[in-house]
Amino acid sequence: MLRACSSLESTLEMAREGRPFLMNVQTNAVTQQRMDAYRQTMAASGYDDETIAATAQQCWAWRNVLVAKTDQEGADIGIPAFQRMRAHLNHARQRLNRPHELKAQAAAKPGNALNTVEHGLVYGSPETVCDKLAPVYASGVGGLILHFRLGSLPWEATSKSMRLFTAKVASEFAASV
């Protein structure tokens, strides 16, 4: 069982317990920083190098993905779908959460990267998506949870994105393992 961790504090709690975790959508820089801090905290908690490496390989990072034939097609399809999805989720949060919960969430996540196209969506040609995912892969996480269904994006577009990912992106990473 993996615990989803949104904050550095919860990530380090998992490290102290020697447990893997699932990181929500973060910037690539934050992903690297968290994985480094996770491994350092495990070491400081007395875990040996072999255990640290094995546990880090059980950790996962989440990314929203749209793969298209070209970068422009990826932008044209992915950005509006991502923005509609985030607007819907944020509207639901505003409608369903209590005022004190909303205040706490805003304080905990100023400028939430999850909501921005720049950090919340990996999109473009297969080559561009490979380039954008490479730093996540290099951070040492063991796996990626990829979310291809961006809200109301039609199934045809989602299916095309998944086929391109499988054929041209996943194979690049499989070759480097």
N, C-alpha and C positions, 0 to 999 in steps of 0.2 A: 504494500500500500504506500502510495506517495502522498505527501502533503504538498498542497499548492502554497507557494510562498510569494507574497507580494512585496514584502519589505526585507531589507537587509537583516533586521533583527530576527525575523522568523527563519531566514536562511541560515543564519549562524546558530540558531537553536537546533536546527536539524544537524548541522555539522558537529556540534558538541555531543549530540546523541548518536552520531555515526550513522545517520539515516539519509537516504537520498531525498531529493525534492523536485518539484515541478515549478519552474520559474514562469510567472506570467510574462506577457509581452513587455520587454524592456528594450532600451537602446542597445546596440552592440557593445558600446563602451561599458554600460552598466552590467551587461551580461558577463563580460570579461572580469570586471571588478568583483562581482559577486562570486564567480567561480574561484578567483584567486583568494578572496577572503574565506570562502568555504573550505578550501584545501588548507589554508594557513590555520584556521580555527580547529580543523580536525587534527592537525599536527600538534597544536598547542594543547589539545585535549588528550593527547597520548596515543593517537592512532598511528600505526606504522605506514610507511610509504605504499606498501602493497594494498592495504585496506583502503587508504585514501584514494588510490587510483581506481580500485574496483568500485568503490562507492560513488565516485564522481562519474563513472561510466553508467551508473544507474540513474543519474539526474537528467532532467529533460527541460528544454526551453520551448516556449510556444511562439509561433510566428503566424501571421495572416499572410497568405500568398496568392498572387495571381500571375500566372505565366502566360505570355502571349507570343506571337511570332516576332513582334518588334517592341521596342521600348514605348513607342508612341501608342501602339494598340493596347499595351498593358496599362498605360496611363489613362487612355480614353475609356477603357472598360473598368479597370480596377479602382481608380480614385473615386468616381461617383458612387460605385457600389459600397466601397469602404465607408465613405462619408455618410451615406444613408444608413448603413448598419450602425455606425457609432452614434448617429443622431437618435435612432430608434432606441438603442440601449441606454443612452443618457436620458432620454425622455422617460423611459420606464423607471429608471433609477430615481429621477425627480418626482415621479408620480407615486412610487411605491415606498420609498424610504422615508423615514421620519426626519424631521428637521435636524435633530441632534446627530443622526447618522450621516446626513449630507454634510454637515459642518465638519465632522470628524474625517470623512473621506476627503474633503477638499483640503484640509490641513495636512493630511498624510500624503497626498499626491498632488502637490502644486505642479501645474503644467504637465499633467499626466501624458507621458509619451504614447500611451495606448491610444489616445484620441487623435494623434497627429499622423498624417499620411507619411511624413518623413521617417517616423520611427515605428509606427504601428502597422505598416503595410510593406511587404516585400513584393515588388511588381516589376514587370519588364520582360525582355527577351530571356530565353534560357541562359544566355551568357551573363546577362545583368543579374538575374536571380542567383546564379552561382556565385558571382562576385559579392552579392549582398549577404548570402548565407555563409560564406567562407569564414568570416570572423566569429560567427556563432559556433560553427564546427570547431574552429581553432581554440575556442575558450576552454574546451575540455568537457563540455556536456556530452553525455552518452547518446542522447537522442533529441530529435526535434518533433514536437507536435505541431503539425501544419494544418491550419484551418483554411480550406479552399472555398467554402461556401460563404461568400460575403453577403450576408443579409438576403436581399431579394434578387441577387444576381441569378439570371436564368440558368437552369440546369445545363443547357448546351454550353454556355460559357464556362461554367464550373468544370464540366466534363473535359472540355478542350484544355483547360488549364492543367488539370490533373494528368491528362495524357502527355502533354508537353513536359510536365515536371518529371513524370516517370521515364520518358524516353530520353530526355536531354539534360536534366539536372541531377536526378538521383544517380544516374550512371556515372556522372563525374565524381560524386562523392564516394560511391562504391569502389571506384578505381583507386582512390587514394587511401583506402583503409588497409 
